[in-house]
Amino acid sequence: MSDSPPFRPPWWLRNGHANTVYSFLRPRGVRLPPGQADWLAVGGGVELLLRSHWQPSAAPALLVVHGLEGSSEAGYMLTTARFGLEAGFHVIRMNVRGCGEAEARCPALYNSGLSGDVAAAVAWVAARPLVTAVALIGYSMGGNLVLKYAGECGGSPPAALTSVAAVSPCLDLDACATALHRKVNYFYERRFLAGLKRRLRRDAARHPGRYPVEKLDGMGSVREFDDVITGPFTGYRDAADYYQRASAARVLDAIRVPTLILHAEDDPFIVITAASRRACAANPAIRFETTAHGGHCAFINSRRAGAGIYWGEGRVVEFSRACQAAVMAAEPAGVIAPE
């Protein structure tokens, strides 16, 4: 059982759209202590920007990864960082390649399958002198990335990796792209697509002739963008090939590190298929936790519920802390930390 109080949103946020939008618009007011910008080369001239906050003494670290068209400055990234620091973790907010302030220094586009970048970041964090262990947290696209990485590690994850948590992960990319294109989700898809188009036009200005920017105006869906741009320009044949190969759903059964997947059943556009739910249920390393409400990367809680307003961020930090405590208590190998 979880030590965290259950999620109880206020009545007016018991709707996936309301919780999602309110979470995005609500000022977080998070003030983090001074950190530093660390640049990590991952090959091909690509450097990842890591926003790092270090504790003054040896401690475990949280490595946090954002979602589509996000950055280390996304609201949920800042709140997670604050909770992590308060829990005694070092906190490293990873910008996916080309995101945040790293955009102008990145010669390649990002995509949802770049688990190799997560692997490089985990190795870099684990090698820092004051880091005793590493816990991974990912949101939305970042959730897919950390789950895909954990699955690809299989039975040989890094010794330093103690847990993985994914909030609203798009681990079934094809199903999520289909859901995003529903009429009720027009607002979300338009926002994502506009951001992707703006980013590509900026990149095309730095690299004239590289991308078919003339095709952008006719695109009406993220799937179309992935079919013409993301897939062919990041090593996939098309959108279908990209969605199949980059989805963490393919490797859920191989995950062996203690893992939490947090999903709201009223998430407007994240669909976790029946096959993926069965894979989670069959894997003792995975704790698949659902709530009736909560929206997408939102989980705004009632003030009366006793777990803080930002329940989702608190939940994954608490899971990370519990797994780290279990390791410190030298529990038998293969036993997942009780909560």
LUMKOLNU-75224 format. One line per 5 residues: number of its first residue (from 1); their letters; for each residue x, y, z of N, C-alpha, C. Coordinates in steps of 0.1 Angstrom, whole numbers. Example, Ala and Ser with C-alpha at 12.3 -4.5 7.8 and 13.67 -1.06 7.14 Angstrom:
% residues 2
1 = AS = 132:-57:78:123:-45:78:132:-33:78 | 128:-22:71:137:-11:71:129:0:79 .
***
This chain:
% residues 339
1 = MSDSP = 8:-12:0:0:0:0:9:13:0 | 3:23:-6:11:36:-7:10:43:7 | 21:49:10:21:58:22:15:72:19 | 13:75:6:8:88:2:-7:88:3 | -13:99:9:-27:100:9:-33:99:-5 .
6 = PFRPP = -45:93:-7:-51:92:-20:-53:105:-27 | -54:105:-40:-56:117:-48:-71:120:-47 | -74:133:-43:-88:137:-42:-89:151:-47 | -91:153:-60:-92:166:-66:-105:173:-61 | -105:186:-61:-118:193:-58:-128:190:-69 .
11 = WWLRN = -141:192:-65:-152:188:-74:-151:194:-88 | -146:207:-88:-145:214:-101:-134:210:-110 | -125:202:-105:-114:197:-113:-115:182:-115 | -127:176:-113:-129:162:-116:-133:160:-131 | -124:165:-139:-126:165:-153:-112:166:-159 .
16 = GHANT = -109:157:-168:-95:157:-173:-90:170:-180 | -99:176:-187:-96:189:-194:-94:200:-184 | -103:200:-174:-102:211:-164:-89:209:-156 | -85:197:-151:-73:195:-143:-61:198:-151 | -61:194:-164:-49:196:-173:-47:211:-175 .
21 = VYSFL = -57:218:-179:-56:232:-182:-53:241:-170 | -59:237:-159:-57:245:-146:-42:243:-142 | -37:231:-143:-24:228:-139:-14:236:-147 | -17:238:-160:-8:245:-169:-8:260:-166 | -20:265:-163:-22:280:-161:-19:284:-147 .
26 = RPRGV = -20:276:-137:-18:280:-123:-3:284:-120 | -1:296:-116:13:300:-112:18:291:-101 | 30:285:-104:36:276:-94:43:283:-83 | 49:295:-86:56:302:-75:68:295:-69 | 74:286:-77:85:278:-72:98:286:-74 .
31 = RLPPG = 105:287:-63:118:294:-63:129:284:-59 | 137:279:-68:147:269:-66:160:276:-62 | 168:270:-53:181:276:-50:190:276:-63 | 200:285:-63:209:286:-75:214:272:-79 | 213:269:-91:219:257:-97:230:260:-107 .
36 = QADWL = 232:250:-115:242:252:-126:238:246:-139 | 244:251:-150:241:245:-163:252:236:-166 | 249:223:-168:259:213:-172:256:209:-186 | 266:208:-194:264:204:-208:270:190:-210 | 262:181:-216:266:167:-217:266:163:-232 .
41 = AVGGG = 278:160:-238:279:156:-252:274:142:-253 | 266:139:-263:260:126:-265:263:120:-279 | 272:127:-286:276:123:-300:269:130:-311 | 275:130:-322:269:137:-334:268:152:-332 | 277:158:-324:276:172:-321:265:177:-312 .
46 = VELLL = 257:167:-307:246:170:-298:251:172:-283 | 246:182:-277:249:184:-263:236:186:-255 | 234:179:-245:222:180:-236:225:190:-225 | 215:199:-223:216:208:-212:209:203:-200 | 217:201:-189:212:196:-176:212:208:-166 .
51 = RSHWQ = 201:210:-160:200:220:-149:201:213:-136 | 213:215:-130:216:207:-118:216:215:-105 | 211:208:-95:210:214:-81:216:204:-72 | 228:207:-66:235:197:-58:234:200:-43 | 232:189:-36:232:190:-21:246:191:-17 .
56 = PSAAP = 249:197:-5:263:199:0:270:186:3 | 263:175:5:270:163:9:264:151:0 | 270:139:2:266:128:-5:251:125:-4 | 244:122:-15:230:119:-15:226:113:-28 | 214:106:-29:209:101:-41:205:113:-50 .
61 = ALLVV = 203:110:-63:200:120:-73:187:117:-80 | 179:127:-83:167:126:-91:171:132:-105 | 169:124:-115:171:129:-129:157:130:-135 | 152:142:-139:138:144:-143:138:148:-158 | 129:142:-165:128:144:-180:114:149:-184 .
66 = HGLEG = 114:160:-192:101:167:-195:94:160:-207 | 83:166:-211:75:161:-222:76:169:-235 | 68:165:-244:68:171:-258:67:186:-257 | 76:193:-264:76:208:-265:78:214:-251 | 83:207:-242:86:212:-228:100:216:-227 .
71 = SSEAG = 104:218:-214:118:221:-211:120:219:-196 | 132:221:-191:135:220:-177:127:231:-169 | 121:241:-176:114:251:-169:99:248:-168 | 94:237:-173:80:233:-172:76:233:-158 | 63:237:-155:58:237:-141:60:225:-133 .
76 = YMLTT = 57:213:-139:59:201:-132:73:198:-129 | 82:202:-138:97:200:-136:101:208:-124 | 97:221:-123:101:229:-111:95:224:-98 | 83:220:-98:77:215:-86:83:202:-82 | 86:193:-91:93:180:-88:107:183:-82 .
81 = ARFGL = 114:193:-88:127:197:-83:126:202:-69 | 116:210:-66:115:215:-52:112:204:-42 | 103:195:-46:100:183:-37:113:174:-35 | 120:172:-46:132:164:-45:142:170:-37 | 145:183:-38:155:189:-29:151:189:-15 .
86 = EAGFH = 138:191:-12:133:190:2:134:176:8 | 134:166:-1:135:152:4:150:148:5 | 159:157:1:173:154:3:180:149:-9 | 174:149:-21:180:145:-33:188:156:-40 | 199:153:-47:204:161:-57:193:161:-68 .
91 = VIRMN = 191:172:-76:181:172:-86:187:177:-99 | 185:169:-110:190:173:-123:178:173:-133 | 175:185:-138:164:186:-148:170:185:-162 | 167:175:-168:173:172:-182:164:179:-193 | 170:186:-201:164:191:-213:166:181:-224 .
96 = VRGCG = 155:176:-230:156:167:-242:164:175:-253 | 171:168:-261:180:175:-271:173:186:-278 | 179:197:-278:174:209:-286:163:216:-279 | 160:213:-266:149:220:-259:155:229:-249 | 147:239:-245:151:250:-236:162:258:-243 .
101 = EAEAR = 172:262:-235:183:270:-240:193:263:-249 | 191:250:-250:200:242:-258:197:242:-273 | 185:248:-277:180:247:-291:191:251:-301 | 197:262:-299:206:268:-309:219:260:-310 | 222:251:-300:234:244:-300:232:229:-304 .
106 = CPALY = 220:226:-309:217:212:-312:215:211:-327 | 223:202:-334:221:201:-348:211:190:-352 | 204:185:-343:194:174:-346:181:176:-339 | 170:170:-344:157:171:-338:156:160:-327 | 147:163:-318:144:153:-308:133:144:-312 .
111 = NSGLS = 131:132:-305:120:124:-308:117:115:-295 | 106:108:-295:102:101:-283:110:88:-280 | 119:85:-289:126:72:-288:141:73:-283 | 145:85:-279:159:88:-277:163:83:-263 | 161:71:-260:165:65:-247:180:65:-245 .
116 = GDVAA = 187:65:-256:202:66:-255:206:79:-248 | 199:90:-250:202:102:-243:200:101:-228 | 189:94:-224:187:91:-210:198:83:-204 | 202:73:-212:213:64:-207:226:72:-204 | 229:81:-214:241:90:-212:239:99:-200 .
121 = AVAWV = 227:104:-198:225:113:-186:226:105:-173 | 220:93:-173:221:85:-161:236:82:-157 | 244:78:-167:258:75:-165:265:87:-160 | 262:99:-166:269:111:-162:265:115:-147 | 252:114:-144:248:117:-130:254:107:-120 .
126 = AARPL = 254:95:-123:259:84:-114:274:86:-111 | 281:92:-121:296:94:-119:299:107:-111 | 289:115:-108:293:127:-100:297:123:-86 | 307:130:-81:313:125:-68:304:124:-56 | 294:132:-55:285:132:-43:272:124:-45 .
131 = VTAVA = 271:117:-57:259:110:-60:260:95:-55 | 251:91:-47:251:77:-42:242:68:-50 | 232:73:-57:223:65:-64:215:74:-74 | 208:69:-83:200:77:-93:186:71:-94 | 176:80:-93:162:77:-95:158:85:-107 .
136 = LIGYS = 150:79:-116:146:86:-129:131:89:-127 | 127:101:-132:113:105:-133:111:111:-147 | 100:107:-154:97:113:-167:83:116:-168 | 80:127:-175:66:132:-177:62:131:-192 | 51:125:-195:46:124:-208:56:118:-218 .
141 = MGGNL = 61:125:-228:72:120:-236:84:115:-228 | 87:123:-218:98:119:-209:95:106:-202 | 82:104:-199:78:91:-193:81:79:-202 | 78:81:-215:81:71:-225:96:68:-226 | 104:79:-225:118:78:-226:124:70:-215 .
146 = VLKYA = 120:73:-202:126:66:-191:121:52:-190 | 109:49:-194:104:35:-195:111:27:-206 | 113:33:-217:120:26:-228:134:23:-224 | 141:33:-218:154:31:-213:155:19:-203 | 145:19:-193:145:8:-183:143:-5:-189 .
151 = GECGG = 134:-6:-199:132:-18:-206:144:-23:-214 | 151:-14:-220:162:-18:-228:174:-22:-219 | 174:-17:-207:184:-22:-197:181:-37:-193 | 169:-41:-194:165:-54:-190:170:-58:-177 | 176:-70:-176:180:-75:-163:194:-70:-159 .
156 = SPPAA = 199:-60:-166:212:-55:-163:212:-39:-162 | 203:-34:-154:203:-19:-152:216:-15:-145 | 220:-2:-146:231:3:-139:229:1:-124 | 240:-3:-117:239:-5:-103:234:7:-95 | 236:19:-100:232:31:-93:217:34:-95 .
161 = LTSVA = 211:28:-104:197:31:-107:188:23:-97 | 181:31:-89:172:25:-79:157:25:-82 | 153:34:-91:138:34:-94:136:42:-107 | 124:40:-112:120:47:-124:105:51:-122 | 101:63:-124:87:67:-123:83:75:-136 .
166 = AVSPC = 71:72:-141:66:78:-153:52:84:-150 | 50:97:-153:38:103:-151:31:106:-164 | 19:101:-166:12:103:-179:20:99:-191 | 27:88:-191:36:84:-202:29:81:-215 | 34:86:-226:28:82:-239:35:70:-244 .
171 = LDLDA = 33:59:-237:41:47:-240:35:39:-251 | 23:42:-256:17:36:-268:15:48:-278 | 26:51:-285:26:63:-293:15:64:-304 | 12:53:-310:2:53:-321:-12:56:-315 | -15:50:-304:-28:52:-298:-29:66:-293 .
176 = CATAL = -18:72:-288:-19:85:-283:-20:95:-294 | -14:93:-305:-15:102:-317:-29:102:-322 | -36:90:-322:-50:89:-326:-59:97:-317 | -57:95:-304:-65:102:-294:-63:117:-294 | -50:121:-297:-48:136:-297:-55:142:-309 .
181 = HRKVN = -58:135:-319:-64:141:-331:-80:141:-330 | -85:136:-319:-100:137:-318:-104:151:-317 | -116:154:-321:-121:168:-321:-120:174:-307 | -123:167:-297:-123:172:-284:-110:177:-279 | -99:172:-286:-85:175:-282:-79:185:-292 .
186 = YFYER = -87:192:-300:-82:201:-310:-73:212:-303 | -76:217:-292:-68:227:-285:-54:222:-282 | -53:210:-277:-40:204:-274:-32:202:-286 | -38:196:-296:-30:192:-308:-26:205:-315 | -34:215:-316:-30:227:-322:-18:234:-315 .
191 = RFLAG = -18:233:-302:-7:239:-294:6:231:-297 | 5:218:-296:17:210:-298:22:212:-312 | 13:212:-322:17:212:-336:23:226:-339 | 17:237:-334:22:250:-336:37:251:-330 | 39:245:-318:52:246:-313:62:238:-321 .
196 = LKRRL = 58:226:-326:67:218:-334:71:225:-347 | 61:232:-353:63:239:-366:73:251:-363 | 70:258:-353:79:270:-350:93:265:-348 | 95:255:-340:108:249:-337:115:245:-350 | 108:238:-359:114:234:-372:118:245:-380 .
201 = RRDAA = 109:256:-381:113:267:-389:125:274:-384 | 127:275:-370:139:281:-365:151:272:-368 | 150:259:-368:161:250:-371:164:251:-386 | 154:252:-394:156:254:-409:163:266:-412 | 160:277:-405:168:290:-407:182:288:-404 .
206 = RHPGR = 186:280:-395:200:277:-392:206:268:-401 | 198:259:-408:203:249:-417:195:250:-430 | 197:260:-438:189:261:-450:189:249:-459 | 177:245:-464:176:234:-473:175:220:-467 | 176:220:-454:176:206:-447:162:201:-446 .
211 = YPVEK = 152:209:-444:139:204:-441:129:209:-451 | 118:201:-455:108:206:-464:98:215:-457 | 102:227:-453:94:236:-446:81:240:-454 | 82:239:-467:70:242:-475:58:233:-472 | 61:222:-466:50:212:-463:43:215:-450 .
216 = LDGMG = 49:224:-442:43:226:-429:29:232:-429 | 27:242:-438:14:249:-438:2:239:-440 | 4:229:-447:-7:220:-449:-9:209:-439 | -1:209:-429:-2:198:-418:-12:202:-408 | -21:192:-405:-32:194:-396:-31:185:-383 .
221 = SVREF = -21:177:-382:-20:168:-371:-6:165:-367 | -3:161:-355:10:157:-351:14:145:-358 | 5:136:-361:8:124:-369:14:128:-383 | 8:138:-389:13:142:-402:27:148:-400 | 30:156:-390:43:161:-387:53:150:-385 .
226 = DDVIT = 49:140:-378:58:128:-375:60:120:-388 | 51:120:-397:52:112:-409:62:119:-419 | 61:132:-419:70:139:-429:83:144:-423 | 83:147:-410:95:153:-404:101:144:-393 | 95:142:-382:101:134:-371:106:121:-376 .
231 = GPFTG = 98:113:-382:102:100:-386:114:100:-396 | 112:105:-408:123:105:-417:136:112:-413 | 135:122:-405:147:130:-401:153:126:-388 | 148:115:-382:154:110:-369:156:95:-370 | 157:90:-382:161:76:-383:150:66:-385 .
236 = YRDAA = 137:70:-388:126:61:-390:121:63:-404 | 113:53:-408:108:53:-422:97:64:-423 | 88:63:-414:76:72:-414:70:72:-400 | 58:78:-398:52:79:-385:49:65:-379 | 44:56:-388:41:43:-383:53:35:-378 .
241 = DYYQR = 64:36:-385:76:30:-381:81:36:-368 | 81:49:-367:85:57:-355:77:53:-343 | 64:53:-344:55:50:-333:57:35:-328 | 59:26:-337:61:12:-333:75:10:-326 | 85:16:-332:99:13:-326:102:22:-314 .
246 = ASAAR = 96:33:-313:100:43:-302:91:41:-290 | 80:33:-291:71:31:-280:77:23:-269 | 76:27:-256:81:19:-245:72:7:-243 | 60:7:-249:52:-5:-247:59:-18:-252 | 68:-17:-261:74:-29:-266:83:-36:-256 .
251 = VLDAI = 88:-28:-246:98:-34:-237:93:-34:-222 | 80:-32:-220:75:-32:-206:79:-45:-199 | 78:-56:-206:80:-69:-200:94:-71:-196 | 104:-63:-201:118:-64:-198:122:-56:-186 | 114:-47:-181:118:-38:-170:120:-46:-157 .
256 = RVPTL = 132:-44:-151:135:-51:-139:137:-42:-127 | 139:-29:-129:141:-19:-118:128:-15:-113 | 126:-13:-100:113:-9:-94:108:3:-102 | 95:2:-107:90:12:-116:76:16:-112 | 73:29:-112:59:34:-110:54:40:-123 .
261 = ILHAE = 42:36:-127:36:43:-138:23:49:-133 | 22:62:-134:11:70:-128:2:75:-140 | -10:71:-140:-19:75:-152:-33:78:-147 | -38:89:-152:-52:93:-149:-61:88:-160 | -72:81:-156:-81:75:-166:-88:86:-175 .
266 = DDPFI = -89:98:-170:-95:109:-178:-85:118:-185 | -72:113:-186:-62:120:-194:-68:122:-208 | -68:134:-213:-75:137:-226:-69:130:-238 | -56:127:-238:-50:122:-250:-39:111:-248 | -37:107:-235:-28:96:-233:-36:83:-231 .
271 = VITAA = -34:74:-240:-41:61:-240:-31:50:-237 | -34:42:-227:-26:30:-224:-34:18:-228 | -30:11:-238:-38:1:-244:-40:-11:-234 | -49:-20:-238:-52:-32:-230:-39:-41:-229 | -32:-42:-241:-20:-50:-241:-10:-44:-232 .
276 = SRRAC = -8:-31:-231:2:-25:-222:-2:-27:-208 | -15:-26:-205:-20:-28:-191:-17:-43:-187 | -19:-52:-196:-16:-66:-192:-1:-68:-190 | 7:-61:-198:22:-63:-196:26:-57:-183 | 20:-46:-179:23:-40:-166:19:-49:-154 .
281 = AANPA = 7:-55:-156:2:-63:-145:10:-76:-144 | 16:-81:-155:24:-93:-154:38:-91:-150 | 42:-79:-148:56:-76:-145:57:-71:-130 | 62:-79:-121:63:-76:-107:71:-63:-104 | 79:-59:-113:88:-47:-111:80:-34:-113 .
286 = IRFET = 68:-35:-120:60:-24:-123:48:-22:-114 | 47:-10:-108:35:-6:-101:27:3:-110 | 16:-2:-116:7:6:-125:-4:12:-116 | -3:25:-114:-12:32:-105:-21:41:-113 | -34:40:-112:-43:48:-119:-52:56:-109 .
291 = TAHGG = -57:67:-114:-67:75:-107:-78:78:-117 | -90:80:-111:-102:83:-120:-100:96:-127 | -94:106:-119:-93:119:-124:-78:123:-123 | -75:135:-129:-61:140:-128:-56:146:-141 | -63:143:-152:-58:149:-165:-44:145:-169 .
296 = HCAFI = -38:153:-177:-25:150:-183:-14:158:-175 | -5:150:-168:6:156:-161:1:167:-151 | -10:165:-146:-17:175:-138:-18:171:-123 | -29:163:-120:-31:157:-107:-32:168:-96 | -39:179:-100:-41:190:-90:-51:185:-79 .
301 = NSRRA = -46:185:-67:-53:179:-56:-61:190:-48 | -71:185:-40:-78:194:-31:-69:198:-19 | -70:210:-15:-62:214:-3:-66:206:10 | -78:201:9:-83:193:21:-79:179:21 | -72:174:11:-69:160:9:-57:156:17 .
306 = GAGIY = -49:165:22:-38:162:30:-25:157:23 | -24:159:10:-12:155:3:-6:166:-5 | -10:178:-3:-5:189:-11:-13:191:-24 | -12:202:-30:-19:205:-42:-13:197:-54 | 0:196:-55:7:190:-66:9:175:-63 .
311 = WGEGR = -2:167:-63:-1:153:-58:8:145:-67 | 7:146:-80:15:138:-89:30:139:-86 | 35:151:-85:49:153:-83:53:148:-69 | 44:150:-59:47:145:-46:47:129:-46 | 38:123:-54:38:109:-54:50:103:-60 .
316 = VVEFS = 55:108:-71:67:102:-77:80:104:-69 | 81:116:-63:92:118:-54:92:109:-42 | 80:107:-36:78:98:-25:82:83:-29 | 78:79:-41:81:66:-46:96:64:-47 | 103:75:-53:117:74:-54:124:73:-41 .
321 = RACQA = 119:81:-31:125:81:-18:123:67:-11 | 111:61:-13:108:48:-7:117:37:-13 | 119:38:-26:128:28:-32:143:30:-28 | 147:42:-26:160:45:-21:162:40:-7 | 152:42:1:152:37:15:153:22:16 .
326 = AVMAA = 146:15:7:146:1:6:160:-4:3 | 167:2:-6:181:-1:-10:190:0:2 | 188:12:9:197:15:20:194:5:31 | 182:-1:32:179:-11:43:184:-25:38 | 190:-26:26:195:-38:21:185:-49:21 .
331 = EPAGV = 173:-46:14:163:-56:12:168:-66:3 | 163:-79:3:167:-89:-6:165:-85:-21 | 175:-89:-29:174:-86:-43:161:-91:-49 | 155:-82:-58:143:-86:-65:130:-83:-58 | 132:-78:-45:120:-74:-38:117:-59:-40 .
336 = IAPE = 106:-55:-44:103:-41:-47:99:-35:-33 | 104:-23:-32:102:-15:-20:87:-14:-16 | 83:-18:-4:69:-16:0:66:-1:2 | 54:3:-1:51:17:1:40:19:12 .
***
